[in-house]
């Protein structure tokens, strides 16, 4: 549906017109709404200020009336009977007053309704007593009607002294009437609150004397109410029970009250909404006219383009005999048609030349394919020879690697044997050292045994002498008779001890001789071991030298073998490279053959394609 140029142009032009008209309409609507809102808020503020002055003037007049009444002699007399007659008469002429009353300095109150009570605890009484001037009370509820009232109380002076208070219970029905009459463009209502945010006057009675209205609005309403309670002037918008509203407010002088003019935004801005509807109708008509113009313009542009499209379609189908297009304009469309005509002529000439070229190309590709096949046969023969040479070189390389491995193992074994011989040599040296130490120890032991033998001989000599001395002592004791018996016993014991000592020394002497004999045998044996160990050490040294020579020879042999293996490996790698190069040549030759065949096939296909054109 949207593939044709006509449809696309209509859509584009329609969208542009829609955006321009809707955009301009929205701008005009918003500007008109802003101007009207500004003027309406200004008018509302003026209305609020004007009504605030009206109420202020009314309250001020009531204050002046109360001041004049307080100066009457009947009032200053503080005689209730006189006061009652005067106040009752005045009350008939004051429909805005619910009652008039007098209070003495003790708070005793009498009113025109014959009601008496003590009001000393009332704020208006306390204020008058303290300030000694006229005051307006806070909003109260009437005992009779329950509607909001206020009290204007003024001091009564006599001979320069305050003798009582005169009060006027003022009905606020006038304020209620004012709020009902407050309009802007015939729409809206008034609203009066005191400094405690308590509603004094409102068209809806359920809000009178309370703060319930604050519960029906949003945060903005609470902020606006706070400004009103503070005695400020201004304006604002808020939501109340889902309805957008605007208000303007002003303080009421002579009181702590504030008055506001409230209106529903949609109703106040109804003229602007009418403008919006008119703008929508104008936009719709403009869009329809724009689409008609777009259709006419797109038709004029699309017709030659469609002819050019059909011309190009004939060429695409291979019909180069199609009749040239007529150029009817000098714009871009005319240039397009001229270019298509030139393209048809150039394409016709090119196809003719291409037919001749494809025939020559087919013959050339066949010759190239034959030459490539002959080259492939020669390369395959060379490949077989190179494969055989490469196999032989690889066998040599493998054998060299095996010999190298054996030589490396022999070298490793030789190193291990050399290390073991070195360990044996070191062990023999340690054995020789231990044997030398043992020989010295046995020699020292033999010397000590000789010394022990000499000591034993000395002990034997001492024992023999002791035995002789004991024998002589026994003989002398026998000569002494009874006096020598005790000494004879001692001499006998000494002789026995000397004999035991002689026996023990003989046994020790025998043991020492046996030890000396064994030490001599051990010394001879260990000397023989020492000689053999020295011979073993010499043999180990000679064996180590032989292993060192073998190790050097094997290392040289391994080096030569590794060089041979490396050379063989290089030769094998070079042969692989030659083999790979030959294989690459073979592959390239095959590619040439394949390409020549493909070229021949492509030449034939190209010829077939070209022949599809009717030149």
LUMGU-38502 format. One record per residue (C-alpha): residue number from 1; residue in one letter; x, y, z. Coordinates in steps of 0.2 Angstrom, whole numbers, plus 5000, padded with zeros to 4 digits. Layout:
! residues N
     i   aa     c1     c2     c3
   NUM    a      X      Y      Z
...
This chain:
! residues 615
     i   aa     c1     c2     c3
     1    x   5000   5000   5000
     2    x   5014   5012   5004
     3    x   5026   5006   4991
     4    x   5022   5019   4978
     5    x   5029   5037   4977
     6    x   5012   5044   4977
     7    x   5007   5036   4993
     8    x   5023   5040   5002
     9    x   5023   5059   4997
    10    x   5005   5060   5003
    11    x   5010   5053   5019
    12    x   5025   5064   5021
    13    x   5016   5080   5016
    14    x   5001   5075   5027
    15    x   5012   5072   5042
    16    x   5021   5088   5040
    17    x   5005   5098   5039
    18    x   4998   5089   5054
    19    x   5014   5093   5064
    20    x   5014   5111   5059
    21    x   4995   5114   5062
    22    x   4994   5104   5078
    23    x   5010   5112   5084
    24    x   5004   5130   5080
    25    x   4987   5126   5087
    26    x   4994   5120   5104
    27    x   5006   5135   5105
    28    x   4992   5146   5102
    29    x   4981   5137   5114
    30    x   4994   5137   5128
    31    x   4997   5156   5125
    32    x   4979   5160   5126
    33    x   4977   5149   5141
    34    x   4991   5157   5149
    35    x   4985   5175   5145
    36    x   4968   5171   5151
    37    x   4974   5163   5167
    38    x   4985   5178   5171
    39    x   4971   5190   5168
    40    x   4958   5179   5177
    41    x   4970   5177   5192
    42    x   4973   5196   5192
    43    x   4954   5199   5191
    44    x   4951   5187   5205
    45    x   4964   5195   5216
    46    x   4956   5212   5213
    47    x   4939   5204   5217
    48    x   4946   5196   5233
    49    x   4954   5213   5238
    50    x   4938   5223   5234
    51    x   4927   5211   5244
    52    x   4939   5211   5259
    53    x   4938   5230   5259
    54    x   4919   5228   5259
    55    x   4919   5217   5274
    56    x   4932   5227   5283
    57    x   4922   5243   5280
    58    x   4906   5234   5287
    59    x   4916   5228   5302
    60    x   4923   5245   5305
    61    x   4906   5252   5304
    62    x   4900   5240   5317
    63    x   4914   5245   5328
    64    x   4910   5263   5326
    65    x   4892   5260   5330
    66    x   4897   5251   5346
    67    x   4908   5265   5351
    68    x   4894   5277   5349
    69    x   4882   5266   5359
    70    x   4894   5264   5373
    71    x   4893   5283   5375
    72    x   4874   5284   5378
    73    x   4870   5289   5396
    74    x   4858   5275   5398
    75    x   4872   5263   5394
    76    x   4885   5271   5405
    77    x   4873   5271   5419
    78    x   4876   5252   5421
    79    x   4857   5251   5426
    80    x   4852   5235   5417
    81    x   4834   5241   5416
    82    x   4838   5257   5407
    83    x   4851   5248   5396
    84    x   4839   5234   5391
    85    x   4826   5247   5385
    86    x   4839   5256   5374
    87    x   4847   5240   5367
    88    x   4830   5232   5364
    89    x   4825   5247   5353
    90    x   4842   5247   5344
    91    x   4841   5228   5341
    92    x   4825   5230   5331
    93    x   4835   5242   5319
    94    x   4850   5231   5318
    95    x   4845   5215   5308
    96    x   4864   5209   5307
    97    x   4864   5208   5326
    98    x   4858   5192   5335
    99    x   4858   5201   5352
   100    x   4866   5215   5362
   101    x   4873   5213   5380
   102    x   4881   5222   5394
   103    x   4895   5214   5405
   104    x   4900   5222   5422
   105    x   4918   5221   5428
   106    x   4915   5205   5437
   107    x   4910   5196   5421
   108    x   4891   5196   5425
   109    x   4882   5197   5408
   110    x   4864   5202   5403
   111    x   4858   5202   5385
   112    x   4842   5207   5376
   113    x   4836   5189   5375
   114    x   4834   5190   5394
   115    x   4849   5178   5396
   116    x   4861   5180   5410
   117    x   4878   5172   5414
   118    x   4896   5175   5419
   119    x   4908   5177   5404
   120    x   4924   5181   5414
   121    x   4932   5166   5406
   122    x   4928   5171   5388
   123    x   4943   5177   5378
   124    x   4934   5193   5371
   125    x   4930   5199   5390
   126    x   4948   5196   5395
   127    x   4955   5205   5380
   128    x   4944   5220   5383
   129    x   4949   5220   5402
   130    x   4967   5220   5397
   131    x   4968   5231   5382
   132    x   4955   5243   5387
   133    x   4949   5245   5368
   134    x   4936   5237   5356
   135    x   4940   5220   5350
   136    x   4932   5207   5338
   137    x   4931   5189   5345
   138    x   4936   5173   5337
   139    x   4922   5164   5327
   140    x   4909   5156   5339
   141    x   4893   5146   5336
   142    x   4876   5153   5340
   143    x   4866   5146   5354
   144    x   4850   5149   5344
   145    x   4855   5144   5326
   146    x   4872   5135   5327
   147    x   4878   5146   5313
   148    x   4895   5156   5315
   149    x   4894   5172   5324
   150    x   4907   5184   5331
   151    x   4906   5197   5345
   152    x   4911   5215   5344
   153    x   4915   5221   5362
   154    x   4919   5238   5367
   155    x   4923   5246   5385
   156    x   4910   5257   5393
   157    x   4918   5272   5401
   158    x   4911   5284   5414
   159    x   4920   5299   5421
   160    x   4936   5292   5413
   161    x   4934   5275   5421
   162    x   4930   5259   5413
   163    x   4913   5253   5421
   164    x   4908   5238   5410
   165    x   4908   5231   5392
   166    x   4895   5233   5378
   167    x   4894   5218   5366
   168    x   4886   5215   5350
   169    x   4883   5197   5344
   170    x   4885   5199   5325
   171    x   4877   5187   5313
   172    x   4889   5183   5299
   173    x   4875   5179   5286
   174    x   4881   5195   5277
   175    x   4898   5186   5274
   176    x   4889   5171   5268
   177    x   4879   5181   5256
   178    x   4895   5189   5250
   179    x   4904   5173   5247
   180    x   4889   5166   5237
   181    x   4889   5182   5226
   182    x   4908   5182   5223
   183    x   4910   5177   5204
   184    x   4923   5179   5190
   185    x   4915   5178   5173
   186    x   4900   5172   5182
   187    x   4909   5157   5189
   188    x   4915   5153   5207
   189    x   4912   5157   5225
   190    x   4919   5165   5240
   191    x   4927   5157   5255
   192    x   4932   5166   5272
   193    x   4943   5158   5286
   194    x   4950   5165   5302
   195    x   4968   5164   5308
   196    x   4964   5147   5315
   197    x   4960   5141   5298
   198    x   4942   5139   5303
   199    x   4929   5142   5290
   200    x   4918   5158   5293
   201    x   4908   5158   5277
   202    x   4906   5146   5262
   203    x   4892   5141   5251
   204    x   4892   5123   5258
   205    x   4886   5124   5276
   206    x   4895   5108   5280
   207    x   4911   5117   5281
   208    x   4905   5131   5292
   209    x   4913   5133   5309
   210    x   4926   5119   5306
   211    x   4942   5114   5296
   212    x   4934   5099   5286
   213    x   4938   5108   5270
   214    x   4956   5105   5272
   215    x   4953   5086   5272
   216    x   4946   5087   5254
   217    x   4961   5095   5246
   218    x   4979   5092   5242
   219    x   4995   5098   5249
   220    x   4994   5114   5239
   221    x   4977   5119   5247
   222    x   4985   5117   5265
   223    x   4999   5128   5259
   224    x   4987   5141   5253
   225    x   4977   5140   5269
   226    x   4992   5143   5279
   227    x   4996   5159   5269
   228    x   4978   5165   5271
   229    x   4979   5162   5290
   230    x   4995   5172   5291
   231    x   4987   5187   5283
   232    x   4995   5186   5266
   233    x   4988   5190   5249
   234    x   4991   5180   5233
   235    x   4984   5166   5222
   236    x   4987   5148   5218
   237    x   4980   5132   5211
   238    x   4975   5115   5220
   239    x   4966   5099   5218
   240    x   4950   5096   5228
   241    x   4941   5080   5227
   242    x   4949   5076   5210
   243    x   4944   5093   5203
   244    x   4957   5106   5198
   245    x   4953   5123   5206
   246    x   4961   5141   5207
   247    x   4959   5154   5220
   248    x   4965   5172   5224
   249    x   4965   5178   5242
   250    x   4967   5194   5252
   251    x   4967   5198   5271
   252    x   4952   5207   5279
   253    x   4957   5222   5289
   254    x   4950   5226   5306
   255    x   4950   5207   5309
   256    x   4961   5191   5308
   257    x   4951   5184   5293
   258    x   4955   5181   5275
   259    x   4944   5180   5260
   260    x   4946   5170   5244
   261    x   4938   5169   5227
   262    x   4938   5150   5221
   263    x   4934   5144   5204
   264    x   4935   5127   5194
   265    x   4949   5129   5181
   266    x   4939   5120   5167
   267    x   4924   5131   5169
   268    x   4934   5148   5170
   269    x   4945   5143   5155
   270    x   4930   5137   5145
   271    x   4933   5151   5132
   272    x   4950   5144   5129
   273    x   4943   5126   5127
   274    x   4932   5133   5113
   275    x   4947   5140   5105
   276    x   4955   5122   5106
   277    x   4940   5115   5098
   278    x   4940   5128   5084
   279    x   4959   5124   5081
   280    x   4955   5106   5080
   281    x   4942   5108   5066
   282    x   4954   5120   5057
   283    x   4968   5107   5058
   284    x   4957   5094   5051
   285    x   4952   5105   5036
   286    x   4970   5110   5033
   287    x   4975   5092   5033
   288    x   4962   5087   5020
   289    x   4967   5101   5009
   290    x   4985   5097   5011
   291    x   4982   5078   5006
   292    x   4973   5084   4990
   293    x   4987   5095   4985
   294    x   4999   5081   4989
   295    x   4990   5069   4978
   296    x   4990   5081   4963
   297    x   5009   5085   4966
   298    x   5014   5067   4968
   299    x   5004   5062   4953
   300    x   5013   5074   4942
   301    x   5030   5067   4949
   302    x   5025   5049   4949
   303    x   5019   5047   4931
   304    x   5036   5050   4922
   305    x   5045   5040   4936
   306    x   5033   5025   4933
   307    x   5037   5026   4914
   308    x   5056   5026   4919
   309    x   5053   5011   4931
   310    x   5044   5001   4916
   311    x   5059   5006   4905
   312    x   5071   4999   4917
   313    x   5061   4983   4920
   314    x   5062   4980   4901
   315    x   5081   4982   4901
   316    x   5082   4971   4917
   317    x   5073   4957   4907
   318    x   5086   4958   4893
   319    x   5076   4968   4881
   320    x   5089   4981   4874
   321    x   5078   4984   4859
   322    x   5065   4994   4870
   323    x   5061   5011   4863
   324    x   5069   5026   4871
   325    x   5059   5037   4883
   326    x   5053   5054   4879
   327    x   5061   5069   4889
   328    x   5047   5080   4894
   329    x   5055   5091   4907
   330    x   5072   5098   4912
   331    x   5071   5094   4930
   332    x   5079   5079   4940
   333    x   5066   5068   4932
   334    x   5071   5073   4915
   335    x   5089   5070   4919
   336    x   5084   5053   4926
   337    x   5076   5048   4909
   338    x   5090   5054   4899
   339    x   5102   5044   4910
   340    x   5092   5028   4907
   341    x   5092   5031   4888
   342    x   5111   5032   4889
   343    x   5113   5017   4900
   344    x   5102   5007   4888
   345    x   5114   5012   4873
   346    x   5130   5009   4883
   347    x   5124   4992   4889
   348    x   5120   4987   4872
   349    x   5137   4991   4865
   350    x   5145   4982   4880
   351    x   5135   4966   4878
   352    x   5141   4965   4860
   353    x   5159   4967   4864
   354    x   5157   4955   4879
   355    x   5150   4941   4867
   356    x   5166   4942   4856
   357    x   5177   4942   4872
   358    x   5169   4927   4879
   359    x   5173   4916   4864
   360    x   5191   4921   4864
   361    x   5192   4917   4883
   362    x   5184   4900   4881
   363    x   5198   4895   4868
   364    x   5212   4902   4879
   365    x   5206   4893   4895
   366    x   5206   4876   4886
   367    x   5224   4878   4880
   368    x   5229   4883   4898
   369    x   5221   4868   4905
   370    x   5230   4856   4893
   371    x   5247   4864   4898
   372    x   5243   4863   4916
   373    x   5239   4844   4915
   374    x   5256   4841   4906
   375    x   5265   4850   4920
   376    x   5256   4840   4933
   377    x   5263   4823   4926
   378    x   5281   4830   4927
   379    x   5279   4836   4945
   380    x   5271   4819   4950
   381    x   5287   4810   4944
   382    x   5298   4822   4953
   383    x   5288   4820   4969
   384    x   5290   4801   4969
   385    x   5310   4803   4968
   386    x   5310   4815   4981
   387    x   5299   4804   4992
   388    x   5311   4790   4991
   389    x   5326   4801   4995
   390    x   5317   4808   5010
   391    x   5313   4791   5016
   392    x   5331   4786   5016
   393    x   5337   4802   5025
   394    x   5324   4799   5038
   395    x   5330   4781   5041
   396    x   5348   4788   5043
   397    x   5342   4801   5055
   398    x   5332   4788   5065
   399    x   5348   4777   5066
   400    x   5359   4792   5071
   401    x   5346   4796   5085
   402    x   5347   4778   5091
   403    x   5366   4778   5092
   404    x   5365   4795   5100
   405    x   5353   4788   5113
   406    x   5365   4773   5116
   407    x   5380   4784   5118
   408    x   5371   4795   5130
   409    x   5366   4780   5141
   410    x   5384   4773   5141
   411    x   5390   4791   5146
   412    x   5377   4791   5160
   413    x   5383   4773   5166
   414    x   5401   4779   5166
   415    x   5397   4794   5176
   416    x   5388   4783   5188
   417    x   5403   4770   5189
   418    x   5415   4785   5191
   419    x   5405   4791   5206
   420    x   5404   4774   5214
   421    x   5423   4772   5212
   422    x   5425   4789   5220
   423    x   5414   4784   5234
   424    x   5424   4767   5236
   425    x   5440   4777   5237
   426    x   5434   4788   5250
   427    x   5427   4773   5260
   428    x   5444   4765   5259
   429    x   5453   4780   5266
   430    x   5440   4781   5280
   431    x   5444   4762   5284
   432    x   5463   4765   5284
   433    x   5460   4780   5296
   434    x   5449   4769   5307
   435    x   5462   4754   5306
   436    x   5476   4766   5311
   437    x   5466   4772   5326
   438    x   5463   4754   5331
   439    x   5482   4750   5330
   440    x   5486   4764   5341
   441    x   5473   4759   5353
   442    x   5479   4741   5354
   443    x   5497   4746   5356
   444    x   5492   4758   5370
   445    x   5482   4743   5378
   446    x   5497   4732   5377
   447    x   5508   4745   5385
   448    x   5495   4747   5399
   449    x   5495   4728   5401
   450    x   5514   4728   5404
   451    x   5512   4742   5417
   452    x   5498   4732   5426
   453    x   5510   4716   5426
   454    x   5523   4726   5435
   455    x   5511   4733   5447
   456    x   5505   4715   5451
   457    x   5522   4709   5454
   458    x   5525   4723   5466
   459    x   5508   4718   5475
   460    x   5515   4700   5476
   461    x   5531   4706   5484
   462    x   5521   4716   5497
   463    x   5510   4701   5501
   464    x   5524   4690   5504
   465    x   5533   4702   5515
   466    x   5516   4705   5524
   467    x   5515   4686   5526
   468    x   5532   4685   5534
   469    x   5528   4700   5545
   470    x   5512   4691   5551
   471    x   5522   4675   5554
   472    x   5535   4684   5565
   473    x   5521   4693   5574
   474    x   5513   4677   5578
   475    x   5529   4670   5585
   476    x   5531   4685   5596
   477    x   5514   4684   5602
   478    x   5516   4665   5607
   479    x   5531   4671   5617
   480    x   5521   4684   5626
   481    x   5509   4671   5632
   482    x   5492   4677   5638
   483    x   5496   4695   5635
   484    x   5500   4691   5617
   485    x   5484   4681   5612
   486    x   5475   4696   5605
   487    x   5489   4702   5595
   488    x   5492   4684   5589
   489    x   5474   4683   5582
   490    x   5477   4700   5573
   491    x   5493   4693   5566
   492    x   5484   4677   5560
   493    x   5470   4687   5551
   494    x   5484   4698   5542
   495    x   5493   4683   5537
   496    x   5477   4675   5529
   497    x   5473   4692   5521
   498    x   5490   4692   5513
   499    x   5488   4675   5507
   500    x   5471   4679   5499
   501    x   5479   4695   5491
   502    x   5493   4684   5484
   503    x   5480   4672   5476
   504    x   5471   4687   5469
   505    x   5486   4695   5462
   506    x   5491   4678   5454
   507    x   5474   4677   5446
   508    x   5475   4695   5439
   509    x   5492   4691   5433
   510    x   5486   4677   5423
   511    x   5472   4687   5416
   512    x   5484   4701   5411
   513    x   5495   4689   5402
   514    x   5480   4682   5393
   515    x   5475   4700   5388
   516    x   5493   4703   5382
   517    x   5494   4688   5372
   518    x   5477   4692   5364
   519    x   5482   4710   5361
   520    x   5498   4704   5352
   521    x   5487   4693   5341
   522    x   5475   4707   5337
   523    x   5489   4719   5334
   524    x   5497   4707   5321
   525    x   5479   4704   5313
   526    x   5475   4723   5312
   527    x   5492   4727   5304
   528    x   5488   4714   5291
   529    x   5471   4722   5288
   530    x   5479   4739   5287
   531    x   5491   4733   5273
   532    x   5476   4726   5264
   533    x   5466   4742   5266
   534    x   5480   4752   5259
   535    x   5481   4740   5244
   536    x   5462   4742   5241
   537    x   5464   4761   5242
   538    x   5477   4761   5228
   539    x   5467   4749   5218
   540    x   5451   4761   5220
   541    x   5462   4776   5215
   542    x   5468   4767   5199
   543    x   5450   4761   5195
   544    x   5444   4779   5196
   545    x   5458   4785   5184
   546    x   5453   4772   5172
   547    x   5434   4777   5173
   548    x   5439   4795   5171
   549    x   5448   4791   5154
   550    x   5433   4780   5149
   551    x   5421   4794   5153
   552    x   5431   4807   5142
   553    x   5432   4795   5128
   554    x   5413   4792   5128
   555    x   5409   4810   5130
   556    x   5420   4814   5114
   557    x   5411   4799   5105
   558    x   5394   4806   5110
   559    x   5398   4824   5104
   560    x   5403   4817   5087
   561    x   5387   4806   5086
   562    x   5377   4821   5091
   563    x   5385   4832   5077
   564    x   5381   4818   5065
   565    x   5363   4816   5071
   566    x   5361   4835   5069
   567    x   5367   4835   5052
   568    x   5356   4821   5047
   569    x   5341   4829   5055
   570    x   5345   4845   5045
   571    x   5346   4835   5030
   572    x   5329   4827   5034
   573    x   5321   4844   5037
   574    x   5328   4851   5021
   575    x   5322   4836   5012
   576    x   5305   4839   5020
   577    x   5305   4857   5014
   578    x   5310   4851   4997
   579    x   5295   4839   4997
   580    x   5283   4852   5004
   581    x   5289   4864   4990
   582    x   5286   4851   4977
   583    x   5269   4847   4984
   584    x   5265   4866   4984
   585    x   5270   4867   4966
   586    x   5259   4851   4963
   587    x   5245   4859   4972
   588    x   5247   4876   4962
   589    x   5248   4866   4946
   590    x   5232   4857   4951
   591    x   5224   4874   4956
   592    x   5229   4881   4939
   593    x   5221   4866   4930
   594    x   5205   4868   4941
   595    x   5205   4887   4938
   596    x   5207   4885   4919
   597    x   5193   4873   4919
   598    x   5182   4884   4930
   599    x   5187   4899   4918
   600    x   5181   4889   4904
   601    x   5165   4885   4913
   602    x   5163   4903   4918
   603    x   5166   4909   4900
   604    x   5153   4897   4894
   605    x   5141   4903   4907
   606    x   5145   4921   4903
   607    x   5142   4918   4885
   608    x   5125   4910   4889
   609    x   5120   4925   4900
   610    x   5125   4938   4887
   611    x   5116   4928   4874
   612    x   5100   4931   4884
   613    x   5101   4950   4880
   614    x   5092   4955   4864
   615    x   5104   4966   4855
